[in-house]
Amino acid sequence: MAPKTDMSRGIALMLLSILIFTAMDAVAKGLVARYPTNQVVFARFAGQFVLVMILLNARAPQYFRTKHPALHVWRSAFQLGSAAFFFASLNYIGLAEATALTDINPVLITLGAALFLGEKLGPRRIAAVVCAMVGALIVIRPGAGIFTPAALLPIGCALSFAANALITRYVGAREPVWTPLLLAALFGTVVTGLTLPWSFVAPAWSDMPLFLGMAVLGTLGQLCLIRAFSLAEASVIAPFAYSGIVFATLWGVLFYNEYPDRYTILGALVIVSSGLYVWHRETQAARRKTV
């Protein structure tokens, strides 16, 4: 069990990362409507790579060294898949709906953490995940027309995100945060860059701030996510990913005039309540262990 302070920081960083990522997704939704998806994904990773290289400057070469090269390849591939699947879905599905469909990932992370990382899967954690999943189902309402073939794209994103999170939990505690950040950005830049000659569209100058903003948000979100999984157990912070539905709904209202209905509001309340329950129970348990 992580110390109380680490648990609280991990949860706070997880919430911050989801807020940032949903803001990035809102920007990407506008861009994929005007540019090929692979070009938008390339801009997201290339921008991250350039930004991190600038921040690290002369220290950058030392962070390319790793004791877990194979894990970083898999982690980078899953991170690329997560972004590519989600960005592609935004041409067919609303921002809040796509986010809701990806929010099966906390269940996958919690189960994966128990199976592969040896984390404890107690009844309270299971209950919180199930309640949050119920909230997500209230939002997406199976049978209401959201489950189309395009729904496979955000589901693919959820699978990729969960695999990425589990590897991040393992690697993040063993290496500096800059190593996975750099290697994933490099991997995504190279792979998507190879596809550009067949689909590149010259960006308008008016869209350049959006491309830059997406890169900045993606970098900050990854920093927070890696640090969160380094501080706290994956099964503890995973339910807080459900907050993405709330944030995505907010961005949808602000930027795309997509207003939530009563089911979305009800589901969001269930999701927030389950997350607060986990936070309360884990901090209480940590306090008892230190007494």
ChimeraX attribute file (.defattr): number of C-alpha atoms within 10 A of each C-alpha:
attribute: neighborCount
match mode: 1-to-1
recipient: residues
	/A:1	13
	/A:2	14
	/A:3	16
	/A:4	19
	/A:5	13
	/A:6	17
	/A:7	23
	/A:8	20
	/A:9	15
	/A:10	26
	/A:11	27
	/A:12	16
	/A:13	23
	/A:14	27
	/A:15	26
	/A:16	18
	/A:17	26
	/A:18	23
	/A:19	22
	/A:20	23
	/A:21	23
	/A:22	27
	/A:23	23
	/A:24	24
	/A:25	23
	/A:26	25
	/A:27	18
	/A:28	25
	/A:29	25
	/A:30	16
	/A:31	22
	/A:32	19
	/A:33	12
	/A:34	13
	/A:35	16
	/A:36	16
	/A:37	25
	/A:38	22
	/A:39	21
	/A:40	25
	/A:41	28
	/A:42	25
	/A:43	20
	/A:44	27
	/A:45	30
	/A:46	20
	/A:47	23
	/A:48	28
	/A:49	22
	/A:50	14
	/A:51	18
	/A:52	17
	/A:53	16
	/A:54	12
	/A:55	10
	/A:56	13
	/A:57	10
	/A:58	9
	/A:59	11
	/A:60	16
	/A:61	12
	/A:62	11
	/A:63	17
	/A:64	15
	/A:65	12
	/A:66	17
	/A:67	10
	/A:68	11
	/A:69	12
	/A:70	10
	/A:71	17
	/A:72	22
	/A:73	15
	/A:74	15
	/A:75	25
	/A:76	24
	/A:77	18
	/A:78	24
	/A:79	23
	/A:80	26
	/A:81	22
	/A:82	24
	/A:83	27
	/A:84	23
	/A:85	22
	/A:86	29
	/A:87	27
	/A:88	23
	/A:89	25
	/A:90	26
	/A:91	16
	/A:92	14
	/A:93	20
	/A:94	18
	/A:95	27
	/A:96	28
	/A:97	23
	/A:98	26
	/A:99	31
	/A:100	30
	/A:101	25
	/A:102	30
	/A:103	30
	/A:104	24
	/A:105	26
	/A:106	28
	/A:107	21
	/A:108	21
	/A:109	25
	/A:110	26
	/A:111	20
	/A:112	19
	/A:113	26
	/A:114	16
	/A:115	12
	/A:116	11
	/A:117	17
	/A:118	9
	/A:119	17
	/A:120	16
	/A:121	15
	/A:122	10
	/A:123	9
	/A:124	13
	/A:125	22
	/A:126	17
	/A:127	14
	/A:128	23
	/A:129	28
	/A:130	17
	/A:131	20
	/A:132	30
	/A:133	24
	/A:134	14
	/A:135	27
	/A:136	28
	/A:137	18
	/A:138	20
	/A:139	24
	/A:140	21
	/A:141	16
	/A:142	10
	/A:143	8
	/A:144	7
	/A:145	8
	/A:146	16
	/A:147	15
	/A:148	11
	/A:149	8
	/A:150	17
	/A:151	18
	/A:152	17
	/A:153	24
	/A:154	28
	/A:155	23
	/A:156	22
	/A:157	30
	/A:158	27
	/A:159	21
	/A:160	23
	/A:161	24
	/A:162	29
	/A:163	23
	/A:164	23
	/A:165	27
	/A:166	23
	/A:167	20
	/A:168	25
	/A:169	23
	/A:170	17
	/A:171	23
	/A:172	22
	/A:173	15
	/A:174	13
	/A:175	16
	/A:176	15
	/A:177	20
	/A:178	19
	/A:179	20
	/A:180	25
	/A:181	23
	/A:182	23
	/A:183	21
	/A:184	23
	/A:185	25
	/A:186	18
	/A:187	21
	/A:188	26
	/A:189	21
	/A:190	13
	/A:191	15
	/A:192	20
	/A:193	18
	/A:194	11
	/A:195	13
	/A:196	14
	/A:197	9
	/A:198	7
	/A:199	12
	/A:200	14
	/A:201	12
	/A:202	8
	/A:203	13
	/A:204	8
	/A:205	8
	/A:206	8
	/A:207	13
	/A:208	11
	/A:209	10
	/A:210	16
	/A:211	20
	/A:212	16
	/A:213	18
	/A:214	27
	/A:215	25
	/A:216	19
	/A:217	23
	/A:218	23
	/A:219	26
	/A:220	16
	/A:221	24
	/A:222	23
	/A:223	17
	/A:224	21
	/A:225	25
	/A:226	25
	/A:227	22
	/A:228	28
	/A:229	28
	/A:230	22
	/A:231	22
	/A:232	26
	/A:233	23
	/A:234	28
	/A:235	27
	/A:236	26
	/A:237	27
	/A:238	28
	/A:239	34
	/A:240	27
	/A:241	23
	/A:242	29
	/A:243	25
	/A:244	25
	/A:245	30
	/A:246	23
	/A:247	23
	/A:248	26
	/A:249	26
	/A:250	21
	/A:251	22
	/A:252	21
	/A:253	15
	/A:254	12
	/A:255	12
	/A:256	15
	/A:257	11
	/A:258	15
	/A:259	14
	/A:260	16
	/A:261	9
	/A:262	11
	/A:263	16
	/A:264	24
	/A:265	17
	/A:266	15
	/A:267	25
	/A:268	24
	/A:269	16
	/A:270	20
	/A:271	31
	/A:272	19
	/A:273	16
	/A:274	24
	/A:275	25
	/A:276	14
	/A:277	15
	/A:278	23
	/A:279	19
	/A:280	12
	/A:281	13
	/A:282	21
	/A:283	18
	/A:284	12
	/A:285	13
	/A:286	16
	/A:287	13
	/A:288	10
	/A:289	11
	/A:290	8
	/A:291	5
